[in-house]
């Protein structure tokens, strides 16, 4: 083999030795995971005694309110810590509840809780308030969505009754791109590193150098692209809600393949399908045009030449300005709102604020899904240009139409009393607004996929091509890469459910 020269063997051997040396140096140290992680550990679980002794101790400590029935009282010190490699903010918690985590104390009842904080993290205390979800019921303690920088922690001193020490204690909750997990219980908070920072830096630098040397010697510029890659230019258009997925997958495909350019140009599901139908009519003698249109839901009738492939199940959400404060609406009330029958939020036990409806334009697949799955009919006529002033004297509620999901989210966040709709993941990351439950069902891809959640505002995302593209074409290659290949991970990362998985195939039909 050409690469099996003396120089190459020496370079690769040096790289291997460097890696072994590095592993020996840092292998004893705890490795910080790359994912977002919240760890918890029980640092104390001690009996207090009977109710009288427990009450006397509480009066001396002054930590808890007096409570009844303190038989078999115990004290638990629970430490919650960010032991991952990334900071965690409030929006990283994925549960549908207002709070972020739940601590469950088996066979015991929570009677009080006190929050302790390490030096330099006074800002964390503001989050432990009832309006943020902090509280307890029965054997459960609700822990708020506390933002934690890498390495930060807080502790909860919990007064319990009705059970002995040593019963299981678990903390549940979800993190976007991360996990909540138990750590080894230990009293000390900190463990000094086995080696100095300087030694670690030197070792890592040595490893980088030798691996780079080996790569430069062995690498060849004529490495063939992965199997299935095609070269050329391709345009993907259509859904703005699905655009973040398409942009990331297009970048990944261009990185994996050579001599390829994928342009993402979303401007609405209906407009994208019409562009594809027009382009296909011009190309019909030459095959399929290098164009894929993505649509939130099936194509309109009368475009028989277009061939659709289900790619993902997308979840959408109604979004409300934070000043309104309502968390759940019935489908019946949503329909009344979009018929103009409710003009002020106080009619739904909300604040005294006028209703303002912020909608998408007629080309929007998100709007069409909303009309089809929630309203059961079309929205009323556009009555406002600026989303505030009613331009149509016959309209009781201002309703405006905007061109993109980002514009809708920005306007809803800015206007008190505003209500709109959006793709779920983009809505959850927006500031100044919150997503709404419908008929008590939370918008959650995970609950839909694994728990049979009947939440209605969802739809299949289709990839449309003009007829069936040739198997060796760039169109076919990109579609396969997205729906059945590496794109599946991107689809799931962005909060959608891939259709070509066992669960997704049932949901996508």
C-alpha angles and dihedrals in degrees: 000000000000096000093053094090126134092253093051094047091051092048094049092045090052090051092050092049091049092052092048091050091049092048090051091050100047102022092094093056123086111261116226110225119237094226125082107267138177115198128192133194137178108237096176136017109169135158119241100188134234125352095270094052091045092051092047092051091047091051090052094046096040092206104120140040114252112265136186128249102029096168113149090008117192137182122221125189109204120189119203114194142174101231096164131096097254137059118254124219132188095268092056090074107093104193118117091230124092092245124066108220137020124212113203120198108198115229092355135099123225111235101170144346135206125193119221122191135201120238114283098022101090088130090071093066093071089069095060098084131118091243088060091054098264112150145087141248126184109320095343129093117197112217117198126237094273115185110227127190118217108292096011122130143170133201133225120206104203126195111210137182139191103041144061129259121270097044114140117280120191136174119212133190141106136259127198106247090355148064145238113229142165120256128205109283111246137153100220114084099204136037118198116234117258093228132036122258091246092057091049093049092049092049094048092047091052091051093050091050097050094043090051090050092052092047092051092050099043102034119100126203091217095066106143119240120254118285111275098029119135130191129226138065128307134179123207118194142159126068117058090194091060093041097099089059092047094049093052095044091047090054092048093048092050090049093050096044134048133234093014132128121192115188118197111206110164119180105152136310098260094044091049094051091049090050090052093049091050094046091047092054089057092046100041093113093048099045127249120351117239091258134109121190119202118207134190094230134348123327121261120270120273100042098102094157092066116094118206131204120191107234108168145350108243124203120212132190143202109242126207133193110256093238091070094058100194113138103189136035130185118235088241092057092047090054091049090051092052091047089056094245094125115055103167130040092228086075086069094043091267130122125296096270130128117250114248119185118209111192140172126250122266093266092062119113089198089060093046091051089049092051093045100041103031113017098035088213141045123290120258120264123292107264106171138050098194096034090240111065120057109233095181110070091206093057119094096193129042111242122179132183124222133190103235145024091247091056091051093051092047093050095045091050091050102045120070109229094020124147126189143142137246148160105290104241094049089048093052092053095050122101126226096031141064137209122250133227116231117222088341094306117122121223099248128147090198093054091047092049100043108018104037093244107186094213102152106205098088137102144182115262111223130200108213126199130177102262116321110318120227113273092239095049128111089239092058093042094052093045091052092046090054102041103033106015138047091327091075091074091050091049091054093044089058093053100261128120115240112234095214096069126089092257094039094052089059093048095043093047 
